[in-house]
């Protein structure tokens, strides 16, 4: 997690807060940077966010 945060240019604490839900609406540039570091397209991230909850739980 530390390397991901540093590579994305965010603090590890910020990444922990996003991951745990303590930051309900992270800034778009932050999400874009994290997605880029993880090799995820923003389209994929958006699709995952908009999947029904029961589908996400089954994955």
JOWOVEN-V63234 format. One line per field, one symbol per residue. ss: DSSP state (A for helix, B for strand, O for the rest). phi: phi as a letter, one per 40 degrees, with the letter a starting at -180 (. if undefined). psi: psi as a letter, one per 30 degrees, with the letter a starting at -180 (. if undefined). Layout:
ss = ???
phi = ???
psi = ???
This chain:
ss = OAAAAAAAOOOAAAAAAAAAOOOOOOOAAAAAAAAAAAOOOAAAAAAAAOOOAAAAAAO
phi = .dccccccgbcdccccccccgcbcbccdccccccdcccgbcccccccccccddcccccc
psi = eeeeeeefglkeeeeeeeefgfjeilkeeeeeeeeeefgklfeeeeeeegkkeeeeef.
